[in-house]
Amino acid sequence: MNRRMPRICSCFLLCSVLLRPSLAQAADRLYVMYTARVMSQAYPWIAQETGLFKKYDLNIPLVFVTPGAPAVATILSGDSEISHQGAAGLTRAFVQGNRDIVFIGGVKNMLTHSIVAKSDIKNPENLRGKRIGVSRIGSNPHYFAVQALRHYGIGERDVSYIQTGGAPETLAALVARGIDAAVLTVPTDVQALQLGYHYVIYGPDLHIAYAALTFNTRRSIIAKRSAVIGRFMRAIAEAAKIMHVDREMTYRVLQKYLRVDDRKLLEASYNVEIKALEPKLALKLDGLQSTLDEIAPTDPRAKNVKPQEMTDTRYLDEMEKSGFFDQLWGGKK
């Protein structure tokens, strides 16, 4: 027997393993969830559809999770490594002692929801005693309704909030007369207008500061996978640039994920929402402070929490200091 054969075979096997593309160039998997089928949550969709995740060697399963308590539980349990959701539920968990939660990027630092209803409800005062549909108690639509109605002197006990599960379900409940009014954002509010409903309260006019949509994770995940998350944030930053400058690509992505083919509807929605979206993923402290202020009356511990305690801006800072943002935007925005 040739004694050289085992050595040759071993070398051959070692080389084949090292050279196999599937092992040497495997993309890093990162579990990411989103919480609403609305235009403001399109950054990850765009990154997926334009190949940006692949560009940064990422394999990103995007999973929808119902907003509110289910979404908060998903990121806290580790079932998702990054979540794309509003700050309210996560801030409450932080105040209650879960300091592992951290916000790493912002998408929307104000609320652009509106309340729509049939013509017999002519003004906010007519909403007293009515059933108002929101996706979930504790979600952005619910928070908006509370803040907006308070602006008109209407308290939480003056109306009944009905949970529907999501924006399409809220509109369906309105059409079926299961609710009297609905809290919606683009493009679903525009769809409601096309069906004969009207704005009782037009949210963008109120300019309610709020961390309505963020990217967040846990500090323990950053400690283990910081480089991977950094690549994810760069992919999202490029997706933000596409959404702000390339309408046609954005419309194609929205048509797929929102299942909306009406060009006029997409244009009307885009014109409203794009003004509220952060081109460089800025986290604004006044928006996070609003979530703390909302929690404080029922949990005084919120008064002792500073917004900056809940943030980690290392990825935003790196993209700024390295010149990545300047190169991406050409000095604009």
Stockholm file with secondary structure:
# STOCKHOLM 1.0

chainA/1-333         MNRRMPRICSCFLLCSVLLRPSLAQAADRLYVMYTARVMSQAYPWIAQETGLFKKYDLNIPLVFVTPGAPAVATILSGDSEISHQGAAGLTRAFVQGNRDIVFIGGVKNMLTHSIVAKSDIKNPENLRGKRIGVSRIGSNPHYFAVQALRHYGIGERDVSYIQTGGAPETLAALVARGIDAAVLTVPTDVQALQLGYHYVIYGPDLHIAYAALTFNTRRSIIAKRSAVIGRFMRAIAEAAKIMHVDREMTYRVLQKYLRVDDRKLLEASYNVEIKALEPKLALKLDGLQSTLDEIAPTDPRAKNVKPQEMTDTRYLDEMEKSGFFDQLWGGKK
#=GR chainA/1-333 SS CCTHHHHHHHHHHHHHHHHCHHHHTCCEECCEEECCCSGGGHHHHHHHHTTHHHHTTEECCEEECCTTHHHHHHHHHTSCSEEEECSHHHHHHHHTTCTTEEEEEEEEEECCCEEEECTTCCSGGGGTTCEEEESSTTSHHHHHHHHHHHHTTCCGGGSEEEECSSHHHHHHHHHTTSSSEEEECTTHHHHHHHTTCEEEECGGGGCCEEEEEEEEEEHHHHHHHHHHHHHHHHHHHHHHHHHHHCHHHHHHHHHHHHCCCCHHHHHHHHHHHGGGBCTTCCCCHHHHHHHHHHHTTTCGGGGGCCGGGGBCCHHHHHHHHTTHHHHHHTTCC
#=GC SS_cons         CCTHHHHHHHHHHHHHHHHCHHHHTCCEECCEEECCCSGGGHHHHHHHHTTHHHHTTEECCEEECCTTHHHHHHHHHTSCSEEEECSHHHHHHHHTTCTTEEEEEEEEEECCCEEEECTTCCSGGGGTTCEEEESSTTSHHHHHHHHHHHHTTCCGGGSEEEECSSHHHHHHHHHTTSSSEEEECTTHHHHHHHTTCEEEECGGGGCCEEEEEEEEEEHHHHHHHHHHHHHHHHHHHHHHHHHHHCHHHHHHHHHHHHCCCCHHHHHHHHHHHGGGBCTTCCCCHHHHHHHHHHHTTTCGGGGGCCGGGGBCCHHHHHHHHTTHHHHHHTTCC
//
